Amino acid sequence: MFFRVPSRAGSLIEQIRDQFGQRGASIALALLLEVALLLMLSTLGASIAGHKEPAVSLTSIDFRANPDQSETTPETSEPNEKTVDQANRDAQPQPIPEPPRPPEEQATPSDAPPLLLTPREMAAADIAKIRPRPATPATQGRAMIGPVAPRSSSDSQLVDGSGPNGEPLYAASWYRKPLDIELRGYLSTASGPGWGMIACRTAPEFRVEDCVGVGEYPEHSNIMRSVLAAAWQFQVRPPQIGGRAMIGEWVRIRIDYGIRQN
């Protein structure tokens, strides 16, 4: 492929050859060829780039229906009657509760009209003219009707005196006599010889309780107080009346201290 050098370029080469010689002309010619080649390549590249088609990006999307859904047709769901009724009830306005009424005041009963009496009725109602009834004589002790029942020989003997509230006293009958060793500790503070007497109420299992002092000899000998302190261990039979043991009746107990008994 031969390139034709223009006349201006040829004259320029001849001037270079005359001035720099043959070698300088060769160098200048080579430079001109390179410049021409660069221009031609740039022009060709611009034309190719101008006709380039824009790249198109394609995206493939496959929309496939569910075979079950495609075959079955959607059924229109009918509203449930209960749901509709509930919705209608909710939509209805709720009644506003009435405020509580104040309690009604109860009418107080009016006073009864005064009772009007005639003069004759007033005279009959005069309490000053009413005579008091004679008072019935108060009976002392227990009412006794008929003759006193005869006492049996096996009944316990009544003794003088009475209990704290006027109860009759019976002579005590020992179920077990207290030992000297049982009384010695209590009588150690007493001064004898002498005796102390107490009254006790009989209790089950031959025990006595609620004992009270009756008397002592000599006075201020402290024997009665010692006997009261030792009474918790006494065992006495209850009084016998009509063949029955009368538990709860009162008995009189006497303890001798320093007195010889024949």
C-alpha positions as CSV (number, residue, x, y, z in Angstrom):
1,M,0.0,0.0,0.0
2,F,1.5,3.3,-1.2
3,F,0.7,6.7,0.3
4,R,1.0,9.7,-1.8
5,V,2.7,12.5,-0.1
6,P,1.2,16.0,-0.8
7,S,3.2,18.6,-2.5
8,R,3.5,20.7,0.6
9,A,4.9,17.8,2.5
10,G,7.3,17.1,-0.4
11,S,8.6,20.6,-0.4
12,L,8.9,20.5,3.3
13,I,10.9,17.3,3.0
14,E,13.2,18.8,0.4
15,Q,13.8,21.8,2.6
16,I,14.7,19.4,5.5
17,R,16.9,17.4,3.3
18,D,18.7,20.5,2.1
19,Q,19.1,21.8,5.6
20,F,19.7,18.5,7.6
21,G,20.8,16.1,4.9
22,Q,19.4,12.8,3.8
23,R,19.3,11.4,7.4
24,G,17.2,14.3,8.7
25,A,14.8,13.9,5.8
26,S,14.3,10.2,6.6
27,I,13.5,11.0,10.2
28,A,11.1,13.7,9.3
29,L,9.4,11.4,6.8
30,A,9.0,8.7,9.4
31,L,7.4,11.2,11.9
32,L,4.9,12.3,9.2
33,L,3.9,8.8,8.5
34,E,3.3,8.0,12.1
35,V,1.2,11.1,12.5
36,A,-0.8,10.2,9.5
37,L,-1.3,6.7,10.7
38,L,-2.5,8.0,14.1
39,L,-5.0,10.3,12.5
40,M,-6.4,7.5,10.3
41,L,-6.8,5.1,13.3
42,S,-8.5,7.7,15.3
43,T,-11.0,8.5,12.5
44,L,-11.7,4.8,11.9
45,G,-12.3,4.2,15.7
46,A,-14.7,7.1,15.9
47,S,-16.8,5.8,13.0
48,I,-17.0,2.3,14.5
49,A,-17.9,3.6,17.9
50,G,-20.6,5.9,16.5
51,H,-22.5,2.9,14.9
52,K,-22.4,0.7,18.1
53,E,-25.9,-0.5,19.2
54,P,-26.8,-0.1,22.8
55,A,-26.7,-3.3,24.8
56,V,-30.1,-4.5,25.9
57,S,-30.4,-6.5,29.2
58,L,-33.3,-9.0,29.2
59,T,-34.7,-10.5,32.4
60,S,-36.8,-13.6,32.0
61,I,-39.5,-14.1,34.6
62,D,-41.8,-17.1,34.5
63,F,-45.2,-16.6,36.1
64,R,-46.8,-20.0,36.5
65,A,-50.1,-20.4,38.3
66,N,-50.5,-23.1,41.0
67,P,-52.2,-26.1,39.3
68,D,-54.6,-26.5,42.2
69,Q,-55.5,-22.9,42.1
70,S,-55.8,-22.8,38.3
71,E,-58.2,-25.7,38.2
72,T,-60.4,-24.7,41.1
73,T,-62.4,-21.6,40.8
74,P,-62.7,-19.4,43.9
75,E,-65.8,-19.8,45.7
76,T,-67.6,-16.8,47.1
77,S,-67.8,-17.4,50.9
78,E,-71.2,-16.7,52.2
79,P,-71.2,-14.8,55.5
80,N,-72.1,-17.0,58.5
81,E,-75.5,-16.1,60.1
82,K,-74.0,-16.1,63.6
83,T,-71.3,-13.7,62.4
84,V,-73.9,-11.4,60.9
85,D,-76.0,-11.5,64.0
86,Q,-73.1,-10.8,66.2
87,A,-72.0,-7.9,63.9
88,N,-75.5,-6.5,64.0
89,R,-75.6,-6.7,67.8
90,D,-72.2,-5.0,68.0
91,A,-73.4,-2.3,65.7
92,Q,-76.5,-1.6,67.7
93,P,-76.0,1.2,70.2
94,Q,-75.8,-0.1,73.8
95,P,-78.4,1.4,76.1
96,I,-77.0,3.9,78.6
97,P,-77.5,2.6,82.2
98,E,-79.8,4.8,84.2
99,P,-78.2,6.5,87.2
100,P,-79.2,4.8,90.6
101,R,-82.2,6.4,92.1
102,P,-81.9,7.7,95.6
103,P,-83.6,5.5,98.2
104,E,-87.1,6.7,98.9
105,E,-87.6,8.0,102.3
106,Q,-90.0,5.8,104.2
107,A,-92.8,7.6,105.7
108,T,-92.6,7.7,109.5
109,P,-95.8,6.4,111.0
110,S,-97.8,9.2,112.5
111,D,-98.4,9.2,116.1
112,A,-101.6,7.4,117.1
113,P,-104.4,9.7,118.0
114,P,-104.9,10.2,121.7
115,L,-107.3,7.8,123.4
116,L,-110.3,9.7,124.7
117,L,-112.0,8.2,127.8
118,T,-115.3,9.1,129.3
119,P,-115.5,10.2,132.9
120,R,-116.9,6.8,134.0
121,E,-114.0,5.0,132.3
122,M,-111.5,7.4,133.8
123,A,-112.9,6.7,137.3
124,A,-112.7,3.0,136.7
125,A,-109.1,3.3,135.6
126,D,-108.0,5.2,138.7
127,I,-105.3,3.0,140.2
128,A,-105.4,4.8,143.5
129,K,-108.7,3.0,144.3
130,I,-107.3,-0.4,143.6
131,R,-106.7,-2.3,146.8
132,P,-103.4,-4.1,147.0
133,R,-103.5,-7.8,147.5
134,P,-102.2,-9.2,150.8
135,A,-98.6,-10.4,150.5
136,T,-98.2,-14.1,150.9
137,P,-95.9,-15.0,153.7
138,A,-92.4,-16.1,152.4
139,T,-91.6,-19.7,153.1
140,Q,-88.2,-20.2,154.8
141,G,-86.1,-23.0,153.5
142,R,-87.7,-25.9,151.7
143,A,-91.4,-26.4,151.8
144,M,-92.2,-29.6,153.8
145,I,-95.5,-31.3,153.0
146,G,-96.6,-34.1,155.2
147,P,-94.6,-35.8,157.9
148,V,-90.8,-35.9,157.8
149,A,-89.6,-39.1,156.2
150,P,-88.0,-41.3,158.9
151,R,-84.2,-41.6,158.7
152,S,-82.6,-45.0,158.2
153,S,-80.0,-46.2,160.5
154,S,-77.5,-46.4,157.6
155,D,-77.9,-42.7,156.8
156,S,-75.0,-40.4,157.6
157,Q,-75.3,-38.3,160.8
158,L,-76.1,-34.6,160.6
159,V,-73.9,-32.4,162.8
160,D,-74.1,-28.8,164.0
161,G,-73.2,-26.0,161.7
162,S,-73.6,-25.5,157.9
163,G,-71.7,-25.0,154.7
164,P,-70.7,-21.6,153.2
165,N,-74.2,-21.1,151.8
166,G,-76.2,-22.8,154.5
167,E,-75.7,-26.4,153.3
168,P,-76.3,-29.2,155.9
169,L,-73.2,-30.8,157.3
170,Y,-72.7,-34.5,157.8
171,A,-70.1,-36.2,159.9
172,A,-67.1,-37.3,157.8
173,S,-66.4,-41.0,157.4
174,W,-62.9,-41.8,156.4
175,Y,-62.2,-43.9,153.3
176,R,-58.5,-43.8,154.2
177,K,-57.2,-41.9,157.3
178,P,-54.3,-39.6,156.6
179,L,-50.9,-40.8,158.0
180,D,-48.9,-38.9,160.6
181,I,-46.1,-38.5,158.1
182,E,-48.6,-36.8,155.6
183,L,-49.7,-34.3,158.3
184,R,-46.4,-33.7,160.0
185,G,-45.0,-31.3,157.5
186,Y,-48.2,-29.1,157.6
187,L,-48.6,-29.2,161.4
188,S,-44.9,-28.3,162.0
189,T,-45.9,-24.6,162.2
190,A,-48.9,-25.2,164.5
191,S,-48.8,-25.0,168.3
192,G,-50.6,-27.9,170.2
193,P,-52.0,-29.8,171.7
194,G,-55.3,-28.9,170.1
195,W,-57.6,-29.6,167.2
196,G,-58.6,-28.0,163.9
197,M,-62.0,-28.3,162.2
198,I,-62.9,-27.7,158.5
199,A,-65.9,-28.2,156.2
200,C,-65.4,-29.7,152.7
201,R,-67.6,-30.6,149.7
202,T,-67.3,-34.2,148.6
203,A,-66.1,-35.0,145.1
204,P,-65.8,-38.2,143.0
205,E,-63.1,-40.7,143.8
206,F,-63.5,-39.9,147.6
207,R,-61.8,-36.5,147.2
208,V,-62.8,-33.3,148.9
209,E,-62.7,-29.7,147.6
210,D,-63.7,-26.1,148.3
211,C,-62.8,-26.6,152.0
212,V,-63.4,-23.7,154.5
213,G,-62.3,-23.3,158.1
214,V,-64.8,-23.9,160.9
215,G,-62.8,-23.5,164.1
216,E,-59.7,-24.5,166.1
217,Y,-58.6,-24.9,169.7
218,P,-56.7,-23.2,171.2
219,E,-57.3,-20.0,169.3
220,H,-54.5,-18.7,167.1
221,S,-52.8,-22.1,167.3
222,N,-52.6,-22.2,163.5
223,I,-53.9,-25.8,163.5
224,M,-57.0,-25.0,161.3
225,R,-54.8,-23.3,158.6
226,S,-52.5,-26.4,158.6
227,V,-55.5,-28.7,158.2
228,L,-56.8,-26.7,155.3
229,A,-53.4,-26.9,153.6
230,A,-53.3,-30.7,154.0
231,A,-56.9,-31.3,152.9
232,W,-56.0,-32.0,149.2
233,Q,-54.9,-35.5,150.2
234,F,-57.9,-36.4,152.4
235,Q,-60.1,-39.3,151.2
236,V,-63.6,-39.2,152.7
237,R,-66.7,-41.2,151.9
238,P,-69.7,-39.2,150.6
239,P,-72.7,-39.0,152.9
240,Q,-75.2,-41.9,152.6
241,I,-78.9,-41.0,152.4
242,G,-81.5,-43.6,151.7
243,G,-78.7,-46.0,150.7
244,R,-77.3,-43.6,148.0
245,A,-73.9,-41.9,148.0
246,M,-74.6,-38.1,147.9
247,I,-71.6,-36.8,146.1
248,G,-71.5,-33.0,146.4
249,E,-72.8,-32.8,150.0
250,W,-70.7,-31.2,152.7
251,V,-69.0,-33.0,155.5
252,R,-67.2,-31.8,158.7
253,I,-63.6,-33.0,159.3
254,R,-61.7,-32.7,162.6
255,I,-58.0,-33.3,163.0
256,D,-56.5,-33.7,166.5
257,Y,-52.9,-32.6,167.1
258,G,-51.1,-33.8,170.2
259,I,-54.2,-35.2,171.8
260,R,-54.2,-38.8,172.9
261,Q,-57.3,-40.7,172.0
262,N,-58.4,-43.6,174.2
